[in-house]
């Protein structure tokens, strides 16, 4: 079973930052999950929330701030003072870091009121311009149209359908885009669903698992996402 560092090692480091990614490397992890979304000036940055209020010393929506503005904010000190001056990462910066450490990435594409096509255009542009192998990446999203648009733009990419609870629409999308994986909340997925998904050829990746005892009755998972990956090593 693959242990994926959730937003790096988010339990002990400021999420989605260089420090958090580097800790995953130090732990010897092969996989990290991150979140990306667009800025006002159409750069893709690594950030989970659609505002920067929780995880930085700034405020406002990511898509209402330019990259230069976002780069002035500290994305580490909110976590603790030993991580002052953590800059927000761009997707190209992250891909470069991942390549230098032979790290694979699950890239979750986040939107709320954004145009899925335009955001996926940005993803495609970054991936094409990078020299990172698609074999080192999985793209996932809760938004079904994002997954569809990613399949059109990156036909060879591995795609994950993200859902809190497996629904008929999720199953249909898995088939439609020939998904690689179904990424589900471990609290809601059943053993029967795991077995059926695997029988149909999909990997099953579950989030966010922080207690090893939570897996006692979840057999056959291909990967888990954890804020504390060291607990599973």
C-alpha positions in Angstrom: 0.0 0.0 0.0 1.3 3.4 -1.0 1.6 6.0 1.8 0.9 9.5 0.4 1.9 12.6 2.3 -1.2 14.8 2.5 -0.2 18.3 1.5 3.3 17.2 2.3 3.4 16.2 6.0 0.6 18.5 7.1 0.4 17.2 10.6 3.8 18.5 11.6 4.6 21.1 8.9 2.7 24.0 7.3 0.7 22.4 4.5 1.6 22.6 0.9 4.9 24.4 1.6 8.4 23.6 0.6 9.2 22.6 4.2 6.3 20.1 4.2 7.4 18.6 0.9 11.0 18.4 2.0 9.9 16.5 5.2 8.1 14.0 3.0 11.4 13.5 1.1 13.2 13.1 4.4 10.8 10.4 5.5 11.5 8.5 2.3 8.0 8.9 0.8 7.5 8.3 -2.9 4.2 10.2 -3.1 2.8 13.6 -2.0 -0.6 15.1 -2.5 -1.0 18.8 -3.2 -3.7 21.2 -4.2 -3.4 23.7 -7.1 -5.6 26.6 -8.2 -5.2 29.8 -10.3 -4.1 33.3 -9.2 -5.6 36.5 -10.6 -2.9 36.6 -13.2 -3.3 32.9 -14.2 -0.5 31.2 -12.4 -1.2 27.9 -10.7 -0.2 27.9 -7.1 -0.1 25.2 -4.4 -2.8 26.1 -1.9 -5.8 24.2 -0.5 -8.3 26.9 0.5 -9.7 29.4 -1.9 -8.6 32.2 0.5 -5.2 32.6 2.1 -6.6 33.7 5.5 -6.1 30.4 7.3 -2.7 29.5 6.1 -0.8 32.7 5.7 -0.4 36.2 7.2 -2.4 37.6 4.3 -6.1 37.7 3.5 -8.2 37.5 0.4 -9.1 35.0 -2.3 -6.3 33.3 -4.2 -7.9 34.2 -7.6 -8.2 37.9 -6.6 -4.4 38.2 -5.8 -1.5 38.2 -8.3 1.4 35.9 -7.9 3.6 38.7 -6.9 1.2 39.7 -4.1 0.9 36.1 -2.9 4.7 35.8 -2.8 4.8 38.6 -0.2 2.8 36.5 2.3 4.2 34.1 4.8 2.6 30.7 4.5 4.5 29.1 7.4 4.3 31.3 10.5 0.6 30.5 11.1 1.7 27.0 11.9 4.6 27.9 14.2 7.4 30.4 14.4 10.1 28.0 13.2 8.6 28.1 9.8 8.6 31.8 9.1 8.9 33.1 5.6 7.6 30.1 3.7 6.6 31.4 0.3 3.6 30.0 -1.7 4.8 27.5 -4.3 3.9 27.6 -8.0 3.1 24.4 -9.8 6.2 24.7 -12.0 8.3 25.2 -8.8 6.8 22.1 -7.2 7.3 20.0 -10.3 11.0 21.0 -10.4 11.3 20.1 -6.7 9.5 16.8 -7.2 11.7 15.9 -10.2 14.9 16.6 -8.3 13.8 14.2 -5.5 12.2 11.6 -7.8 8.9 12.3 -6.0 5.5 11.4 -7.5 2.6 13.8 -7.1 -1.1 13.6 -6.8 -2.2 17.0 -8.0 -5.7 17.9 -6.9 -7.1 20.7 -9.2 -9.4 22.9 -7.1 -12.1 25.2 -8.5 -15.3 26.8 -7.1 -16.6 29.5 -9.5 -13.8 29.1 -12.0 -14.2 28.0 -15.6 -13.0 24.3 -15.6 -11.8 24.6 -19.2 -9.6 27.6 -18.5 -8.1 26.1 -15.4 -7.4 22.9 -17.2 -5.8 24.9 -20.0 -3.4 26.3 -17.4 -2.6 22.8 -16.1 -1.9 21.5 -19.6 0.3 24.5 -20.3 2.4 23.9 -17.2 2.7 20.1 -17.7 3.7 20.5 -21.4 6.3 23.1 -20.6 7.7 20.9 -17.8 9.9 17.9 -18.4 8.2 15.8 -15.7 7.0 12.4 -16.9 3.2 11.8 -16.7 4.1 8.5 -15.1 5.0 10.5 -11.9 1.7 12.3 -11.7 -1.9 11.6 -10.9 -4.5 14.4 -11.4 -7.7 14.4 -9.3 -10.6 16.7 -8.6 -14.0 16.7 -6.9 -15.3 18.6 -9.9 -16.4 16.2 -12.7 -16.0 18.7 -15.5 -12.4 19.3 -14.4 -11.7 15.6 -14.7 -13.3 15.5 -18.2 -11.4 18.5 -19.4 -8.1 17.0 -18.1 -8.8 13.9 -20.0 -9.2 15.9 -23.2 -6.1 18.0 -22.7 -3.8 15.3 -21.2 -5.0 12.1 -22.8 -2.2 10.0 -21.4 -2.5 11.3 -17.8 -3.6 9.1 -14.9 -6.8 10.6 -13.5 -8.4 10.1 -10.1 -12.1 10.7 -9.4 -12.4 12.4 -6.0 -15.6 12.0 -3.9 -16.6 12.1 -0.2 -19.0 9.2 -0.8 -19.1 7.0 -3.9 -22.2 7.9 -6.0 -23.6 6.7 -9.3 -22.3 9.8 -11.0 -18.8 9.0 -9.8 -19.0 5.5 -11.1 -20.2 6.8 -14.5 -17.3 9.3 -14.6 -14.7 6.6 -13.8 -15.9 4.7 -16.9 -16.2 7.9 -19.1 -12.6 9.0 -18.5 -11.1 5.6 -18.0 -9.8 6.7 -14.6 -6.8 5.3 -12.9 -8.2 5.6 -9.4 -11.2 6.4 -7.2 -10.1 8.6 -4.3 -12.6 8.3 -1.4 -13.1 9.3 2.2 -12.0 6.3 4.2 -14.9 7.0 6.6 -17.6 6.4 4.0 -16.2 3.8 1.7 -17.3 0.2 2.4 -15.4 -3.0 1.9 -17.9 -4.0 -0.8 -17.2 -0.8 -2.7 -13.5 -1.3 -2.5 -13.7 -4.8 -3.8 -16.1 -3.8 -6.7 -13.9 -0.9 -7.7 -10.8 -3.1 -7.8 -12.7 -5.8 -9.7 -13.6 -3.1 -12.3 -9.9 -2.2 -12.7 -9.6 1.0 -10.6 -7.2 1.6 -7.8 -8.7 2.8 -4.5 -7.0 5.6 -2.7 -8.4 6.9 0.6 -8.1 10.1 2.5 -7.3 11.4 5.2 -6.1 8.5 7.4 -4.2 9.5 10.5 -4.8 6.5 12.8 -3.5 3.1 11.6 -6.3 1.5 13.6 -8.8 3.1 11.1 -7.6 0.6 8.5 -8.5 -2.6 10.4 -11.7 -3.1 8.4 -10.5 -1.5 5.1 -8.8 -4.2 3.2 -7.3 -4.0 -0.3 -6.6 -0.2 -0.5 -4.0 0.7 -2.9 -3.0 4.0 -1.2 -3.9 6.2 1.7 -3.3 9.9 2.2 -2.1 10.9 5.7 -1.1 14.1 7.5 1.1 11.8 9.6 2.6 9.4 7.1 5.4 8.4 9.5 2.7 6.5 11.6 2.4 4.0 8.7 6.0 3.5 7.8 
